């Protein structure tokens, strides 16, 4: 819709959590992950985490494509927070509210992540 389009252009996304609507700055999002067991989605930012029932596809559509990449069916990562990666894991910068040491990268997505990361850092 028009509001989502406006916010994605402005680098913001709309997240609905337990009856409250948050407007998050995309640059502050470290990663998005889906818990396949309960179908919740968690957005990790530099200052907090947000859990929602919105779909990964809906969140992905609001994120700027040049900075974010889906590394696995359950993860979208902000390329600006990647410290390193190999053929099975991505290591992200650690922040106060982000406690994961690494996230998985699927074999099928490894080459795409490598290409996207190389392109995003060549500018």
DSSP file (Angstrom, degrees, kcal/mol; ACC not computed):
  #  RESIDUE AA STRUCTURE BP1 BP2  ACC     N-H-->O    O-->H-N    N-H-->O    O-->H-N    TCO  KAPPA ALPHA  PHI   PSI    X-CA   Y-CA   Z-CA
    1    1 A X     >        0   0    0      0, 0.0     4,-2.2     0, 0.0     5,-0.2   0.000 360.0 360.0 360.0 177.0    0.0    0.0    0.0
    2    2 A X  H  >  +     0   0    0      1,-0.2     4,-2.5     2,-0.2     5,-0.2   0.858 360.0  52.0 -64.3 -38.3    1.0    3.7   -0.2
    3    3 A X  H  > S+     0   0    0      2,-0.2     4,-2.6     1,-0.2    -1,-0.2   0.926 110.8  47.9 -66.1 -43.9    2.2    3.9    3.4
    4    4 A X  H  > S+     0   0    0      1,-0.2     4,-2.5     2,-0.2     5,-0.2   0.915 112.7  49.2 -61.7 -42.4    4.5    0.9    3.1
    5    5 A X  H  X S+     0   0    0     -4,-2.2     4,-1.9     2,-0.2    -2,-0.2   0.925 111.5  49.0 -63.5 -44.2    5.9    2.3   -0.2
    6    6 A X  H  X S+     0   0    0     -4,-2.5     4,-1.9     1,-0.2    -2,-0.2   0.931 113.9  45.8 -59.8 -46.9    6.5    5.7    1.4
    7    7 A X  H  <>S+     0   0    0     -4,-2.6     5,-4.0     1,-0.2     4,-0.2   0.864 110.4  52.3 -68.9 -36.2    8.2    4.2    4.4
    8    8 A X  H ><5S+     0   0    0     -4,-2.5     3,-0.8     3,-0.2    -1,-0.2   0.877 110.0  49.4 -68.4 -34.5   10.4    1.8    2.4
    9    9 A X  H 3<5S+     0   0    0     -4,-1.9    -2,-0.2     1,-0.2    -1,-0.2   0.892 111.4  49.8 -67.6 -38.5   11.6    4.7    0.2
   10   10 A X  T 3<5S-     0   0    0     -4,-1.9    -1,-0.2    -5,-0.2    -2,-0.2   0.405 121.9-107.6 -80.2   2.9   12.4    6.7    3.4
   11   11 A X  T < 5S+     0   0    0     -3,-0.8    15,-3.7     1,-0.3    16,-0.5   0.753  82.8 116.6  78.4  24.1   14.3    3.7    4.8
   12   12 A X  E   < -A   25   0A   0     -5,-4.0     2,-0.3    13,-0.3    -1,-0.3  -0.916  45.5-160.1-123.7 151.3   11.7    2.9    7.4
   13   13 A X  E     -A   24   0A   0     11,-2.5    11,-2.6    -2,-0.3     2,-0.5  -0.940  17.3-127.5-127.7 155.0    9.5   -0.2    7.9
   14   14 A X  E     -A   23   0A   0     -2,-0.3     2,-0.4     9,-0.2     9,-0.2  -0.886  26.0-174.9-103.4 126.5    6.2   -0.7    9.8
   15   15 A X  E     -A   22   0A   0      7,-2.9     7,-3.6    -2,-0.5     2,-0.6  -0.983  12.8-152.9-125.2 130.0    6.2   -3.5   12.3
   16   16 A X  E     +A   21   0A   0     -2,-0.4    37,-0.5     5,-0.2     2,-0.5  -0.907  18.7 174.8-105.9 120.1    3.1   -4.6   14.2
   17   17 A X  E >   -A   20   0A   0      3,-3.2     3,-2.2    -2,-0.6    35,-0.1  -0.967  64.9 -32.8-129.3 114.5    3.7   -6.2   17.6
   18   18 A X  T 3  S-     0   0    0     -2,-0.5    -1,-0.1     1,-0.3     3,-0.1   0.863 125.9 -40.2  47.3  50.4    1.0   -7.2   20.0
   19   19 A X  T 3  S+     0   0    0      1,-0.2     2,-0.4     0, 0.0    -1,-0.3   0.409 119.6 103.4  84.5  -2.7   -1.4   -4.4   19.1
   20   20 A X  E <   -A   17   0A   0     -3,-2.2    -3,-3.2     2,-0.0     2,-0.5  -0.928  60.2-145.0-114.3 138.0    1.4   -1.7   18.8
   21   21 A X  E     -A   16   0A   0     -2,-0.4     2,-0.4    -5,-0.2    -5,-0.2  -0.897  16.8-167.9-103.4 126.0    2.7   -0.4   15.6
   22   22 A X  E     -A   15   0A   0     -7,-3.6    -7,-2.9    -2,-0.5     2,-0.6  -0.873  14.7-148.9-111.0 143.9    6.4    0.5   15.4
   23   23 A X  E     -A   14   0A   0     -2,-0.4     2,-0.3    -9,-0.2    -9,-0.2  -0.956  24.8-168.8-111.7 113.0    8.2    2.5   12.7
   24   24 A X  E     -A   13   0A   0    -11,-2.6   -11,-2.5    -2,-0.6     2,-0.5  -0.784  24.0-121.5-107.0 144.3   11.8    1.2   12.5
   25   25 A X  E >   -A   12   0A   0     -2,-0.3     3,-1.4   -13,-0.2     4,-0.4  -0.720  18.5-141.9 -79.8 127.2   14.7    2.7   10.7
   26   26 A X  G >  S+     0   0    0    -15,-3.7     3,-1.5    -2,-0.5    -1,-0.1   0.843  98.7  63.0 -59.9 -34.8   16.0    0.0    8.2
   27   27 A X  G 3  S+     0   0    0    -16,-0.5    -1,-0.3     1,-0.3   -15,-0.1   0.733 100.6  53.8 -65.5 -20.3   19.6    1.1    8.9
   28   28 A X  G <  S+     0   0    0     -3,-1.4    18,-1.6    17,-0.1     2,-0.5   0.529  84.9 101.6 -89.5  -7.3   19.2    0.0   12.5
   29   29 A X  E <   -B   45   0B   0     -3,-1.5    16,-0.3    -4,-0.4     3,-0.1  -0.680  45.5-178.2 -82.8 123.6   18.0   -3.5   11.7
   30   30 A X  E     -     0   0B   0     14,-2.7    48,-2.5    -2,-0.5     2,-0.3   0.904  64.3 -29.1 -83.7 -49.0   20.8   -6.1   12.0
   31   31 A X  E     -BC  44  77B   0     13,-1.4    13,-2.8    46,-0.2     2,-0.4  -0.987  47.7-133.7-162.9 164.7   18.8   -9.1   10.9
   32   32 A X  E     -BC  43  76B   0     44,-2.8    44,-2.3    -2,-0.3     2,-0.4  -0.988  26.2-175.4-124.6 134.5   15.3  -10.6   10.6
   33   33 A X  E     -BC  42  75B   0      9,-2.7     9,-3.2    -2,-0.4     2,-0.4  -0.986  16.6-143.5-135.8 146.7   14.7  -14.2   11.5
   34   34 A X  E     -B   41   0B   0     40,-2.1     2,-0.9    -2,-0.4     7,-0.2  -0.880   9.5-145.4-104.9 134.9   11.7  -16.6   11.4
   35   35 A X  E >>> -B   40   0B   0      5,-3.0     4,-1.9    -2,-0.4     3,-0.8  -0.878  13.3-163.6 -94.8 104.0   11.0  -19.2   14.0
   36   36 A X  T 345S+     0   0    0     -2,-0.9    -1,-0.1     1,-0.2     5,-0.0   0.691  81.8  61.7 -66.4 -17.1    9.6  -22.0   11.9
   37   37 A X  T 345S+     0   0    0      1,-0.2    -1,-0.2     3,-0.1    -2,-0.0   0.842 122.8  16.5 -78.1 -33.5    8.1  -23.8   15.0
   38   38 A X  T <45S-     0   0    0     -3,-0.8    -2,-0.2     2,-0.2    -1,-0.2   0.399  97.8-125.1-119.5   1.2    5.8  -20.9   16.0
   39   39 A X  T  <5 +     0   0    0     -4,-1.9     2,-0.2     1,-0.2    -3,-0.2   0.680  62.0 140.5  62.5  20.5    5.7  -18.9   12.8
   40   40 A X  E   < -B   35   0B   0     -5,-0.7    -5,-3.0    15,-0.0     2,-0.4  -0.612  43.0-144.2 -86.7 155.4    6.8  -15.7   14.7
   41   41 A X  E     -BD  34  52B   0     11,-2.8    11,-2.7    -7,-0.2     2,-0.5  -0.977   9.0-157.2-120.8 132.7    9.3  -13.4   13.1
   42   42 A X  E     -BD  33  51B   0     -9,-3.2    -9,-2.7    -2,-0.4     2,-0.6  -0.945   1.9-158.2-115.0 129.5   11.9  -11.5   15.2
   43   43 A X  E     -BD  32  50B   0      7,-3.1     7,-2.1    -2,-0.5     2,-0.5  -0.930  10.0-156.4-105.4 118.4   13.5   -8.3   14.0
   44   44 A X  E     +BD  31  49B   0    -13,-2.8   -14,-2.7    -2,-0.6   -13,-1.4  -0.844  17.7 175.6 -96.9 124.4   16.8   -7.6   15.7
   45   45 A X  E     -B   29   0B   0      3,-2.9    52,-0.2    -2,-0.5   -16,-0.2  -0.667  47.3 -97.9-117.6 176.7   17.9   -4.0   15.8
   46   46 A X  S    S+     0   0    0    -18,-1.6    51,-0.4    -2,-0.2    50,-0.3   0.695 122.3  27.1 -68.2 -17.6   20.8   -2.2   17.4
   47   47 A X  S    S-     0   0    0      1,-0.3     2,-0.3   -19,-0.2    -1,-0.2   0.545 127.2  -7.7-122.5 -10.0   18.7   -1.2   20.4
   48   48 A X        -     0   0    0      2,-0.0    -3,-2.9    -5,-0.0     2,-0.4  -0.973  58.4-111.1-168.7 175.7   15.9   -3.8   20.8
   49   49 A X  E     -D   44   0B   0     -2,-0.3     2,-0.4    -5,-0.2    -5,-0.2  -0.959  21.8-160.1-124.3 149.0   14.1   -6.9   19.3
   50   50 A X  E     -D   43   0B   0     -7,-2.1    -7,-3.1    -2,-0.4     2,-0.5  -0.996   2.3-158.3-130.9 128.1   10.6   -6.9   17.9
   51   51 A X  E     +D   42   0B   0     -2,-0.4     2,-0.3    -9,-0.2    -9,-0.2  -0.920  23.2 160.9-110.5 132.2    8.5  -10.1   17.5
   52   52 A X  E     -D   41   0B   0    -11,-2.7   -11,-2.8    -2,-0.5   -35,-0.1  -0.900  47.4-129.9-142.2 165.9    5.6  -10.1   15.1
   53   53 A X        +     0   0    0    -37,-0.5   -36,-0.1    -2,-0.3   -11,-0.1   0.325  69.6 121.3-100.2   5.2    3.4  -12.4   13.1
   54   54 A X        -     0   0    0    -38,-0.3    -2,-0.1   -13,-0.2     2,-0.1  -0.298  69.5-104.5 -62.4 154.8    4.1  -10.5    9.9
   55   55 A X     >  -     0   0    0      1,-0.1     4,-2.0   -21,-0.0     5,-0.2  -0.418  15.4-120.4 -82.9 158.3    5.6  -12.7    7.2
   56   56 A X  H  > S+     0   0    0      1,-0.2     4,-3.0     2,-0.2     5,-0.2   0.895 115.4  55.2 -60.6 -40.2    9.2  -12.7    6.1
   57   57 A X  H  > S+     0   0    0      1,-0.2     4,-1.9     2,-0.2    -1,-0.2   0.888 106.5  49.8 -62.1 -39.9    8.0  -11.7    2.6
   58   58 A X  H  > S+     0   0    0      2,-0.2     4,-0.6     1,-0.2    -1,-0.2   0.909 114.6  43.7 -68.3 -40.2    6.1   -8.7    3.9
   59   59 A X  H >X S+     0   0    0     -4,-2.0     3,-1.2     1,-0.2     4,-0.9   0.928 112.0  53.6 -67.3 -44.5    9.1   -7.4    5.9
   60   60 A X  H >< S+     0   0    0     -4,-3.0     3,-0.8     1,-0.3    -2,-0.2   0.869 102.6  58.4 -58.0 -38.1   11.5   -8.1    3.0
   61   61 A X  H 3< S+     0   0    0     -4,-1.9    -1,-0.3     1,-0.2    -2,-0.2   0.737 107.0  48.0 -66.5 -21.6    9.3   -6.1    0.6
   62   62 A X  H << S+     0   0    0     -3,-1.2    -1,-0.2    -4,-0.6     2,-0.2   0.620  94.9  90.9 -91.5 -14.5    9.8   -3.0    2.9
   63   63 A X  S << S-     0   0    0     -4,-0.9     2,-0.3    -3,-0.8   -55,-0.1  -0.577  89.1-104.0 -85.7 144.0   13.6   -3.3    3.3
   64   64 A X    >>  -     0   0    0     -2,-0.2     4,-1.2     1,-0.2     3,-1.2  -0.515  28.8-144.0 -64.6 122.9   16.0   -1.6    0.9
   65   65 A X  T 34 S+     0   0    0     -2,-0.3    -1,-0.2     1,-0.3    -2,-0.0   0.751  92.1  63.1 -66.2 -25.6   17.2   -4.4   -1.4
   66   66 A X  T 34 S+     0   0    0      1,-0.2    -1,-0.3     3,-0.0    -2,-0.1   0.757 112.4  34.4 -70.9 -23.5   20.8   -3.0   -1.7
   67   67 A X  T <4 S+     0   0    0     -3,-1.2    12,-3.5    12,-0.1    13,-0.4   0.625 112.5  61.7-105.3 -17.5   21.5   -3.4    2.0
   68   68 A X  E  <  +E   78   0B   0     -4,-1.2     2,-0.4    10,-0.2    10,-0.2  -0.879  55.2 179.8-118.8 144.4   19.6   -6.5    2.9
   69   69 A X  E     -E   77   0B   0      8,-2.2     8,-2.9    -2,-0.4     2,-0.8  -0.999  29.9-125.9-144.0 139.0   19.9  -10.1    1.6
   70   70 A X  E     +E   76   0B   0     -2,-0.4     6,-0.2     6,-0.3     3,-0.1  -0.749  28.5 175.9 -85.0 110.7   18.1  -13.3    2.4
   71   71 A X  E     +     0   0B   0     -2,-0.8    35,-2.1     4,-0.6     2,-0.3   0.584  67.7   3.2 -90.9 -11.9   20.8  -15.8    3.3
   72   72 A X  E >  S-E   75   0B   0      3,-1.2     3,-1.1    33,-0.2    -1,-0.2  -0.955  85.6 -93.2-164.9 163.0   18.5  -18.6    4.2
   73   73 A X  T 3  S+     0   0    0     -2,-0.3   -17,-0.1     1,-0.2    32,-0.0   0.728 127.6  40.5 -62.9 -17.9   14.8  -19.3    4.2
   74   74 A X  T 3  S+     0   0    0     30,-0.1   -40,-2.1   -41,-0.1     2,-0.4   0.439 110.7  63.0-107.3  -2.2   14.7  -18.1    7.8
   75   75 A X  E <   -CE  33  72B   0     -3,-1.1    -3,-1.2   -42,-0.2    -4,-0.6  -0.967  43.4-176.9-134.5 141.0   17.0  -15.1    7.7
   76   76 A X  E     -CE  32  70B   0    -44,-2.3   -44,-2.8    -2,-0.4     2,-0.3  -0.998  24.6-161.4-124.7 129.3   17.4  -11.7    6.1
   77   77 A X  E     -CE  31  69B   0     -8,-2.9    -8,-2.2    -2,-0.4     2,-0.7  -0.844  21.8-125.7-115.4 148.4   20.7  -10.0    7.0
   78   78 A X  E >   - E   0  68B   0    -48,-2.5     3,-2.1    -2,-0.3   -10,-0.2  -0.831  20.4-147.6 -87.2 116.8   21.7   -6.3    6.8
   79   79 A X  G >  S+     0   0    0    -12,-3.5     3,-1.1    -2,-0.7    -1,-0.1   0.747  93.0  67.3 -59.1 -25.3   24.9   -6.4    4.8
   80   80 A X  G 3  S+     0   0    0    -13,-0.4    -1,-0.3     1,-0.2   -12,-0.1   0.645  99.9  49.4 -72.4 -13.7   26.3   -3.5    6.8
   81   81 A X  G <  S+     0   0    0     -3,-2.1    12,-2.8   -51,-0.2     2,-0.4   0.316  79.9 117.0-107.6   7.1   26.5   -5.6   10.0
   82   82 A X  E <   +F   92   0C   0     -3,-1.1    10,-0.2    -4,-0.2     3,-0.1  -0.634  34.6 178.0 -77.6 127.3   28.4   -8.6    8.5
   83   83 A X  E     -     0   0C   0      8,-3.3     2,-0.3    -2,-0.4     9,-0.2   0.836  66.5 -28.9 -91.6 -43.1   31.8   -9.1   10.1
   84   84 A X  E     -F   91   0C   0      7,-1.6     7,-3.1     2,-0.0    -1,-0.4  -0.970  57.0-162.5-162.6 169.0   32.7  -12.3    8.2
   85   85 A X  E     -F   90   0C   0     -2,-0.3     5,-0.2     5,-0.2     2,-0.2  -0.988   4.3-174.1-155.9 158.7   31.2  -15.3    6.5
   86   86 A X        -     0   0    0      3,-2.4    -2,-0.0    -2,-0.3     5,-0.0  -0.651  56.1 -69.5-136.0-162.9   32.1  -18.8    5.2
   87   87 A X  S    S+     0   0    0     -2,-0.2    23,-0.2     1,-0.2     3,-0.1   0.529 129.4  23.8 -77.3  -1.7   30.2  -21.4    3.3
   88   88 A X  S    S+     0   0    0      1,-0.3    17,-2.0    16,-0.1     2,-0.3   0.542 119.5  39.0-133.1 -14.7   27.8  -22.2    6.2
   89   89 A X  E     - G   0 104C   0     15,-0.3    -3,-2.4    17,-0.0     2,-0.5  -0.974  52.3-149.7-142.2 152.9   27.7  -19.2    8.6
   90   90 A X  E     -FG  85 103C   0     13,-2.9    13,-2.4    -2,-0.3     2,-0.6  -0.989  17.9-149.4-117.9 130.3   27.5  -15.5    8.7
   91   91 A X  E     -FG  84 102C   0     -7,-3.1    -8,-3.3    -2,-0.5    -7,-1.6  -0.892  17.3-160.9-103.3 121.9   29.1  -13.7   11.7
   92   92 A X  E     -F   82   0C   0      9,-0.6   -10,-0.2    -2,-0.6     2,-0.1  -0.631  28.3 -93.1-102.0 157.1   27.4  -10.5   12.5
   93   93 A X        -     0   0    0    -12,-2.8     2,-0.4    -2,-0.2    -1,-0.1  -0.436  47.7-120.6 -61.5 140.9   28.6   -7.5   14.6
   94   94 A X        +     0   0    0     -2,-0.1     2,-0.3     5,-0.1     5,-0.1  -0.735  34.8 178.1 -92.6 134.2   27.4   -7.9   18.1
   95   95 A X  B >   -H   98   0D   0      3,-0.7     3,-1.4    -2,-0.4   -48,-0.1  -0.831  45.0 -94.2-127.5 167.3   25.2   -5.3   19.7
   96   96 A X  T 3  S+     0   0    0    -50,-0.3   -49,-0.1    -2,-0.3   -50,-0.1   0.857 124.2  33.0 -50.5 -45.4   23.5   -5.1   23.1
   97   97 A X  T 3  S+     0   0    0    -51,-0.4     2,-0.7   -52,-0.2    -1,-0.3   0.389 104.0  81.7 -97.4   3.7   20.2   -6.6   22.0
   98   98 A X  B <   +H   95   0D   0     -3,-1.4    -3,-0.7   -52,-0.2    -1,-0.1  -0.908  48.1 166.4-112.8 106.2   21.7   -9.0   19.5
   99   99 A X        +     0   0    0     -2,-0.7     2,-0.2    -5,-0.1    -1,-0.1   0.506  36.9 108.5-103.0  -6.0   23.0  -12.1   21.2
  100  100 A X        -     0   0    0      1,-0.2    -8,-0.2    -9,-0.0     3,-0.1  -0.527  51.8-158.0 -73.4 137.3   23.5  -14.5   18.3
  101  101 A X  S    S-     0   0    0      1,-0.3    -9,-0.6    -2,-0.2     2,-0.3   0.852  73.5  -6.7 -79.5 -37.2   27.1  -15.2   17.5
  102  102 A X  E     -G   91   0C   0    -11,-0.2     2,-0.3   -13,-0.0    -1,-0.3  -0.970  58.8-142.2-151.9 164.4   26.3  -16.4   14.0
  103  103 A X  E     -G   90   0C   0    -13,-2.4   -13,-2.9    -2,-0.3     2,-0.2  -0.916  32.4-102.6-127.2 158.6   23.5  -17.2   11.6
  104  104 A X  E     -G   89   0C   0     -2,-0.3     2,-0.4   -15,-0.2   -15,-0.3  -0.476  22.7-158.7 -84.1 150.8   23.3  -19.9    9.0
  105  105 A X        -     0   0    0    -17,-2.0   -33,-0.2    -2,-0.2     2,-0.1  -0.997  21.4-127.4-124.3 130.2   23.7  -19.5    5.3
  106  106 A X    >>  -     0   0    0    -35,-2.1     4,-1.3    -2,-0.4     3,-0.7  -0.426  19.0-118.9 -77.2 154.0   22.2  -22.1    3.0
  107  107 A X  H 3> S+     0   0    0      1,-0.3     4,-0.5     2,-0.2     3,-0.4   0.889 115.4  53.4 -56.4 -41.2   24.4  -23.8    0.4
  108  108 A X  H 34 S+     0   0    0      1,-0.2     4,-0.3     2,-0.1    -1,-0.3   0.774 113.0  43.2 -67.3 -26.3   22.2  -22.4   -2.3
  109  109 A X  H <> S+     0   0    0     -3,-0.7     4,-2.8   -38,-0.3     5,-0.2   0.607  88.8  88.8 -95.6 -12.3   22.5  -18.9   -1.0
  110  110 A X  H  X S+     0   0    0     -4,-1.3     4,-2.7    -3,-0.4     5,-0.2   0.916  91.2  43.8 -54.1 -50.9   26.2  -18.8   -0.3
  111  111 A X  H  X S+     0   0    0     -4,-0.5     4,-2.2     1,-0.2    -1,-0.2   0.847 113.9  51.6 -67.1 -32.6   27.3  -17.6   -3.8
  112  112 A X  H  > S+     0   0    0     -4,-0.3     4,-2.8     2,-0.2    -1,-0.2   0.904 111.1  47.3 -68.8 -40.6   24.5  -15.1   -3.9
  113  113 A X  H  X S+     0   0    0     -4,-2.8     4,-3.2     2,-0.2     5,-0.3   0.922 111.6  51.0 -65.1 -43.3   25.5  -13.7   -0.5
  114  114 A X  H  X S+     0   0    0     -4,-2.7     4,-2.2    -5,-0.2    -2,-0.2   0.926 113.8  44.5 -59.9 -44.5   29.1  -13.5   -1.6
  115  115 A X  H  X S+     0   0    0     -4,-2.2     4,-2.4     2,-0.2    -2,-0.2   0.930 115.5  46.9 -65.5 -46.1   28.2  -11.7   -4.8
  116  116 A X  H  X S+     0   0    0     -4,-2.8     4,-2.7     1,-0.2    -2,-0.2   0.901 113.3  48.9 -64.2 -41.0   25.8   -9.3   -3.0
  117  117 A X  H  X S+     0   0    0     -4,-3.2     4,-1.5     2,-0.2    -1,-0.2   0.907 111.3  49.5 -66.3 -41.3   28.4   -8.6   -0.2
  118  118 A X  H  < S+     0   0    0     -4,-2.2     4,-0.4    -5,-0.3    -2,-0.2   0.914 114.2  45.7 -62.3 -43.5   31.1   -7.9   -2.7
  119  119 A X  H >< S+     0   0    0     -4,-2.4     3,-0.9     1,-0.2     4,-0.3   0.903 110.8  52.0 -67.0 -41.5   28.8   -5.6   -4.7
  120  120 A X  H 3< S+     0   0    0     -4,-2.7     3,-0.4     1,-0.2    -1,-0.2   0.781 113.5  44.5 -69.0 -25.1   27.6   -3.7   -1.6
  121  121 A X  T 3< S+     0   0    0     -4,-1.5    -1,-0.2     1,-0.2    -2,-0.2   0.433  97.8  72.6 -97.0   0.1   31.2   -3.1   -0.4
  122  122 A X    <         0   0    0     -3,-0.9    -1,-0.2    -4,-0.4    -2,-0.2   0.493 360.0 360.0 -91.3  -2.4   32.5   -2.0   -3.8
  123  123 A X              0   0    0     -3,-0.4    -1,-0.2    -4,-0.3    -2,-0.1   0.444 360.0 360.0 -94.8 360.0   30.7    1.3   -3.6
